[in-house]
Amino acid sequence: MNLRSIAFSNLRRRKARAAFLVVGVLIGVATVVTLISLTSAMRVEAQDRMEDYGANILITPRTDELALSYGGVSLGGVAVTGRGLTEGDVRRIGTIPNKKNLAVVAPVLLGTVQVKGRPVLLMGARVKDEFRLKRWWKVDGRAPQSPGELVAGHDAARALDLQMGDTVRLQGRDFVLTGILEETGSQDDDLLLVDLAAAQRLLGKPGSVSLVEVAALCSGCPIDDIIAQLSTTLPVAKVTAMREVVQSRIHALDQLRTMSLVIAGVVLAIEALVVFVTMMGSVSERTREIGIFRALGFRRGHVTRLILIEALAASVLAGALGYLAGMATTYAVLPLVADDSAHIVWLLPVGLGALLISGAVGGLASLYPAVRASRLDPTEALRAL
């Protein structure tokens, strides 16, 4: 018979105390695993949906002017100034090393057209990309689906007295109004939106764009690297990061992670306390047994290792069960705090971490009870027999 067999025998004989110890550690480990899994899944979801919040990088023609009006393009009245970019430049954006971090690349051409004798701002865009970039846009009707259709901003439609289905004549070409943007409180309310190729023909600027809006995913958020790569790839352009947008996203994700780590720390402290109290009670309960071991020749080190083996065995078992319980809880809770796009990944490091942390907490918390047990005077323990 060795120390391990004695320790396991003690755990089997004291099933209630062993179960209390396992359950106490299990709850702690399951809580920590749930927090880590939930925050990881929500972080991945947030990174995957960063484009929902609009552009965080703006590419405009390089110019000496500082004033900006619409999306970073300076407008004199409603005339766009500065040398425009080209669709070739837009294609080169997709060649940068960090291209996987670019969620949406939306080129825009701006100019003015006459509608019913009034100058109106015209936006030409890749309609699907523009609506994907500006998820907050809500349309009464539908977005354009062909080059002969357009959407009007709220104020533009009201000023021009446009109704759904009206034919709007732009530069001698007819467009059908398929939708009206709900009021946004921005310059989007004043524009007419058409397909990019149609706008290029109307404005006589084939292949030209006025600016490019980019939504970059912030996984690790290498925003400075992306800016440098875009600047190198497009030397004729000015690349600007909307740092307030980026920093607010990073801050929100960091706050979520910090909060989960703080809660995990508190839970681990409570878990350690449970182990400590349980093992101290076990040592006090087994004073006579330990005295007999010492009388039979067990050294202090043997007694210490015996108590530690019991605590470690129960803690590691609780760690394994806690990991499974934590993942099951994550599956149950995630649909309540995230949408269907969030998914859970079974990470081996989290499972190994659960085992290591539970073992470490159990071992450290039981160290003092083990040392205390080893210092019991065998004569005092045997005197009570």
VMD Tcl script that draws the C-alpha trace (Angstrom):
set ca {
  {0.00 0.00 0.00}
  {1.38 3.42 -0.96}
  {0.37 7.01 -0.30}
  {-1.81 7.24 -3.40}
  {-3.86 4.18 -2.52}
  {-4.30 5.44 1.05}
  {-5.38 8.88 -0.21}
  {-7.92 7.43 -2.67}
  {-9.19 5.07 0.04}
  {-9.72 8.05 2.37}
  {-11.70 9.87 -0.34}
  {-13.93 6.81 -0.88}
  {-14.53 6.37 2.84}
  {-15.46 10.02 3.31}
  {-17.74 10.37 0.31}
  {-19.76 13.30 1.67}
  {-16.71 15.45 2.40}
  {-15.07 14.49 -0.91}
  {-18.28 15.31 -2.80}
  {-18.51 18.70 -1.07}
  {-14.90 19.45 -2.04}
  {-15.44 18.36 -5.67}
  {-18.68 20.31 -6.02}
  {-17.14 23.44 -4.50}
  {-14.21 23.40 -6.91}
  {-16.43 22.31 -9.81}
  {-18.70 25.33 -9.42}
  {-15.72 27.67 -9.35}
  {-14.08 26.12 -12.41}
  {-17.38 26.00 -14.32}
  {-17.96 29.68 -13.58}
  {-14.51 30.67 -14.79}
  {-14.79 28.50 -17.93}
  {-18.22 29.98 -18.67}
  {-16.93 33.53 -18.32}
  {-13.91 32.88 -20.53}
  {-15.93 31.03 -23.17}
  {-18.70 33.62 -23.23}
  {-16.34 36.59 -23.49}
  {-14.29 34.83 -26.17}
  {-17.38 34.03 -28.23}
  {-18.74 37.57 -27.81}
  {-15.34 39.06 -28.66}
  {-15.16 37.02 -31.87}
  {-18.73 38.03 -32.70}
  {-17.92 41.69 -32.08}
  {-14.81 41.46 -34.25}
  {-16.78 39.74 -37.00}
  {-19.42 42.47 -36.92}
  {-17.24 45.55 -36.57}
  {-18.48 46.72 -39.96}
  {-21.94 47.20 -38.42}
  {-20.63 50.44 -36.94}
  {-19.60 51.98 -40.24}
  {-16.26 53.04 -41.66}
  {-13.23 53.43 -39.45}
  {-10.78 54.25 -42.26}
  {-11.29 56.94 -44.87}
  {-9.30 57.18 -48.12}
  {-9.52 60.54 -49.89}
  {-7.55 62.28 -52.64}
  {-4.38 63.88 -51.35}
  {-4.91 67.64 -51.34}
  {-3.57 70.73 -49.64}
  {-7.01 71.67 -48.39}
  {-7.90 70.91 -44.78}
  {-11.63 71.52 -44.80}
  {-13.81 68.43 -45.06}
  {-17.54 68.28 -45.53}
  {-18.97 64.97 -46.69}
  {-17.12 61.89 -45.51}
  {-13.77 63.65 -45.70}
  {-14.23 65.27 -49.14}
  {-14.13 69.05 -49.26}
  {-17.15 70.55 -50.97}
  {-17.33 74.13 -52.25}
  {-21.07 74.60 -52.08}
  {-21.83 71.21 -53.52}
  {-18.88 70.92 -55.90}
  {-16.33 68.27 -55.08}
  {-12.76 69.52 -55.05}
  {-9.51 67.64 -55.26}
  {-8.30 65.02 -57.72}
  {-10.40 61.91 -57.52}
  {-9.20 58.36 -57.02}
  {-9.87 55.59 -59.51}
  {-11.42 52.15 -59.37}
  {-7.92 50.81 -60.00}
  {-6.92 52.32 -56.67}
  {-9.90 50.56 -55.05}
  {-8.74 47.21 -56.44}
  {-5.24 47.80 -55.07}
  {-6.69 48.17 -51.57}
  {-7.44 44.45 -51.67}
  {-3.76 43.61 -52.18}
  {-2.40 44.85 -48.83}
  {-0.94 42.22 -46.44}
  {-3.73 42.83 -43.89}
  {-6.50 42.51 -46.48}
  {-8.21 39.87 -44.30}
  {-8.92 42.63 -41.79}
  {-10.88 44.67 -44.34}
  {-14.56 43.82 -43.88}
  {-16.05 46.37 -46.30}
  {-14.45 48.54 -48.98}
  {-17.00 51.03 -50.30}
  {-15.94 53.46 -53.06}
  {-18.06 56.59 -53.45}
  {-18.36 59.22 -56.19}
  {-19.87 62.58 -55.25}
  {-21.11 65.35 -57.47}
  {-24.06 67.62 -58.19}
  {-26.98 67.21 -60.53}
  {-29.99 69.38 -61.35}
  {-33.39 68.02 -60.34}
  {-36.45 70.20 -61.01}
  {-34.16 73.19 -61.36}
  {-32.46 72.63 -58.01}
  {-28.89 71.45 -57.37}
  {-28.79 68.16 -55.45}
  {-25.89 66.13 -54.11}
  {-25.53 62.86 -56.01}
  {-23.79 59.86 -54.45}
  {-22.70 56.98 -56.63}
  {-21.79 53.83 -54.73}
  {-21.73 50.08 -54.84}
  {-25.16 49.92 -53.29}
  {-24.79 46.58 -51.48}
  {-21.47 47.62 -49.93}
  {-22.83 51.02 -48.91}
  {-25.85 49.51 -47.19}
  {-23.66 46.88 -45.55}
  {-21.40 49.63 -44.27}
  {-24.25 51.79 -43.00}
  {-26.40 49.27 -41.18}
  {-28.29 52.11 -39.51}
  {-29.84 53.14 -42.85}
  {-33.53 52.25 -42.95}
  {-35.39 52.54 -46.22}
  {-39.06 53.11 -46.85}
  {-39.25 50.90 -49.92}
  {-36.13 49.06 -51.05}
  {-32.56 49.66 -52.10}
  {-31.72 50.06 -55.81}
  {-31.25 46.75 -57.56}
  {-30.39 48.00 -61.04}
  {-28.49 50.97 -62.54}
  {-31.80 52.66 -63.46}
  {-33.02 52.98 -59.86}
  {-32.22 55.38 -57.03}
  {-32.87 56.07 -53.36}
  {-33.47 59.59 -52.02}
  {-32.49 60.96 -48.63}
  {-35.31 62.07 -46.35}
  {-34.81 65.83 -46.83}
  {-34.05 65.53 -50.54}
  {-37.28 63.63 -51.16}
  {-39.29 66.20 -49.22}
  {-37.66 69.21 -50.90}
  {-38.15 67.74 -54.38}
  {-41.64 66.41 -53.56}
  {-40.69 62.88 -54.56}
  {-42.93 59.87 -53.99}
  {-42.21 56.16 -54.22}
  {-42.23 55.02 -57.83}
  {-41.64 58.51 -59.27}
  {-39.42 58.90 -62.29}
  {-36.54 61.28 -61.58}
  {-34.70 62.77 -64.53}
  {-30.95 63.26 -63.98}
  {-28.78 64.75 -66.72}
  {-31.22 63.59 -69.38}
  {-31.57 60.07 -67.99}
  {-34.59 58.67 -66.14}
  {-34.31 56.86 -62.80}
  {-37.09 55.20 -60.80}
  {-37.31 56.08 -57.10}
  {-37.43 52.75 -55.24}
  {-36.86 53.94 -51.70}
  {-36.60 56.90 -49.35}
  {-34.13 56.87 -46.47}
  {-35.59 57.42 -43.04}
  {-34.22 60.56 -41.41}
  {-30.66 60.12 -40.14}
  {-29.86 63.68 -39.02}
  {-26.76 63.67 -41.25}
  {-25.84 64.73 -44.78}
  {-27.26 61.43 -45.97}
  {-30.68 63.08 -45.73}
  {-29.77 65.47 -48.58}
  {-28.47 63.11 -51.24}
  {-29.65 60.94 -54.09}
  {-28.03 57.49 -54.15}
  {-27.46 55.63 -57.42}
  {-25.21 52.86 -58.65}
  {-21.53 53.88 -58.93}
  {-21.28 53.16 -62.67}
  {-24.45 55.19 -63.34}
  {-23.09 58.13 -61.34}
  {-19.80 58.00 -63.26}
  {-21.69 58.29 -66.54}
  {-23.96 61.10 -65.28}
  {-21.02 63.14 -63.95}
  {-18.74 62.38 -66.90}
  {-16.14 60.75 -64.67}
  {-15.71 57.17 -65.89}
  {-13.66 55.02 -63.51}
  {-13.37 57.81 -60.93}
  {-14.22 57.79 -57.22}
  {-14.18 60.67 -54.74}
  {-13.41 58.68 -51.60}
  {-13.30 55.15 -50.25}
  {-14.87 54.18 -46.94}
  {-13.32 51.14 -45.25}
  {-14.56 49.11 -42.30}
  {-11.59 47.27 -40.82}
  {-12.03 44.36 -38.47}
  {-10.19 44.89 -35.20}
  {-8.94 41.42 -34.39}
  {-5.86 42.56 -32.53}
  {-6.77 45.83 -34.25}
  {-3.59 46.42 -36.30}
  {-5.07 49.72 -37.41}
  {-1.69 51.48 -37.63}
  {-0.32 48.68 -39.80}
  {-3.35 48.88 -42.09}
  {-2.97 52.66 -42.41}
  {0.73 52.29 -43.28}
  {0.03 49.58 -45.84}
  {-2.75 51.58 -47.49}
  {-0.58 54.69 -47.59}
  {2.22 52.74 -49.26}
  {-0.15 51.09 -51.74}
  {-1.94 54.39 -52.54}
  {0.69 57.16 -52.48}
  {-1.72 59.55 -54.23}
  {-4.28 59.23 -51.44}
  {-4.67 60.46 -47.91}
  {-5.52 57.60 -45.54}
  {-7.17 58.64 -42.28}
  {-8.16 56.45 -39.34}
  {-11.26 57.46 -37.43}
  {-9.50 56.70 -34.19}
  {-12.39 57.57 -31.93}
  {-14.44 54.82 -33.54}
  {-11.61 52.30 -33.35}
  {-10.63 53.16 -29.79}
  {-14.22 52.98 -28.55}
  {-14.53 49.48 -29.99}
  {-11.27 48.35 -28.45}
  {-12.21 49.93 -25.12}
  {-15.56 48.13 -25.02}
  {-13.94 44.76 -25.75}
  {-11.17 45.36 -23.21}
  {-13.68 46.35 -20.55}
  {-15.59 43.14 -21.14}
  {-12.43 41.08 -20.84}
  {-11.24 42.93 -17.73}
  {-14.60 42.47 -16.02}
  {-14.56 38.73 -16.72}
  {-11.01 38.41 -15.37}
  {-11.94 40.25 -12.17}
  {-14.98 38.01 -11.65}
  {-12.86 34.94 -12.39}
  {-10.33 36.07 -9.77}
  {-13.04 36.46 -7.15}
  {-14.47 33.04 -7.99}
  {-11.03 31.42 -7.73}
  {-10.50 33.05 -4.34}
  {-13.81 31.62 -3.12}
  {-12.85 28.24 -4.56}
  {-9.55 28.33 -2.66}
  {-11.43 29.18 0.53}
  {-13.73 26.19 0.05}
  {-10.75 23.87 -0.37}
  {-8.99 25.38 2.65}
  {-12.00 25.05 4.97}
  {-12.74 21.52 3.78}
  {-9.18 20.28 4.23}
  {-8.83 21.98 7.62}
  {-11.99 20.19 8.72}
  {-10.65 16.94 7.33}
  {-7.37 17.33 9.24}
  {-9.18 18.09 12.53}
  {-11.47 15.10 12.00}
  {-8.56 12.76 11.34}
  {-6.30 13.65 14.26}
  {-6.29 10.10 15.60}
  {-5.73 8.56 12.17}
  {-2.77 10.84 11.52}
  {-1.37 10.00 14.99}
  {-1.51 6.31 14.12}
  {0.28 6.96 10.83}
  {3.03 8.83 12.67}
  {3.30 6.04 15.27}
  {3.67 3.52 12.45}
  {6.65 5.40 11.09}
  {5.13 7.96 8.69}
  {7.31 11.01 8.47}
  {6.02 14.54 8.33}
  {6.64 14.63 4.60}
  {4.52 11.51 4.15}
  {1.59 13.05 6.00}
  {1.91 16.30 4.01}
  {1.93 14.44 0.72}
  {-1.03 12.31 1.78}
  {-3.20 15.37 2.41}
  {-1.99 17.09 -0.78}
  {-2.69 14.00 -2.91}
  {-6.26 13.87 -1.61}
  {-6.82 17.57 -2.34}
  {-5.17 17.42 -5.77}
  {-7.11 14.32 -6.84}
  {-10.44 15.90 -5.87}
  {-9.48 19.25 -7.44}
  {-8.33 17.79 -10.76}
  {-11.52 15.71 -11.00}
  {-13.51 18.85 -10.25}
  {-11.51 20.71 -12.91}
  {-12.43 18.19 -15.61}
  {-16.10 18.12 -14.61}
  {-16.10 21.90 -14.19}
  {-14.80 22.40 -17.72}
  {-17.60 20.27 -19.15}
  {-20.18 21.99 -16.94}
  {-18.83 25.42 -17.93}
  {-19.05 24.66 -21.65}
  {-22.58 23.31 -21.21}
  {-23.54 26.50 -19.38}
  {-22.00 28.57 -22.17}
  {-24.15 26.78 -24.73}
  {-27.22 27.56 -22.63}
  {-26.38 31.21 -21.90}
  {-24.83 32.41 -25.18}
  {-28.12 32.65 -27.12}
  {-29.41 34.99 -24.39}
  {-26.51 37.48 -24.69}
  {-25.52 37.24 -28.37}
  {-27.18 36.63 -31.72}
  {-27.08 33.57 -33.93}
  {-23.77 34.59 -35.53}
  {-21.88 33.88 -32.29}
  {-20.46 30.40 -31.98}
  {-18.54 28.49 -29.33}
  {-15.16 26.96 -29.94}
  {-13.87 24.15 -27.74}
  {-10.37 25.35 -27.02}
  {-7.82 22.83 -25.73}
  {-5.92 25.54 -23.77}
  {-9.09 26.36 -21.81}
  {-9.56 22.69 -20.89}
  {-5.93 22.29 -19.87}
  {-6.10 25.59 -18.02}
  {-9.14 24.38 -16.07}
  {-7.20 21.30 -14.94}
  {-4.07 23.25 -14.08}
  {-5.89 26.05 -12.25}
  {-8.08 23.68 -10.25}
  {-5.03 21.61 -9.33}
  {-3.00 24.68 -8.39}
  {-5.79 26.21 -6.33}
  {-6.50 22.90 -4.60}
  {-2.83 22.27 -3.87}
  {-2.07 25.76 -2.58}
  {-5.24 25.99 -0.49}
  {-4.56 22.60 1.14}
  {-0.87 23.29 1.76}
  {-1.36 24.84 5.21}
  {-3.78 22.09 6.39}
  {-1.27 19.50 5.13}
  {1.63 21.12 6.99}
  {-0.53 21.47 10.09}
  {-1.41 17.78 9.89}
  {2.26 16.83 9.60}
  {3.07 18.76 12.79}
  {0.53 16.97 14.94}
  {2.16 15.36 17.98}
  {1.59 11.57 17.62}
  {1.62 11.06 21.38}
  {-1.19 13.60 21.87}
  {-3.19 11.98 19.08}
  {-2.70 8.44 20.44}
  {-3.56 9.55 23.99}
  {-7.10 10.21 22.81}
  {-7.58 6.56 21.72}
}
mol new
graphics top color blue
foreach p $ca { graphics top sphere $p radius 0.5 }
foreach p [lrange $ca 0 end-1] q [lrange $ca 1 end] { graphics top cylinder $p $q radius 0.2 }
display resetview
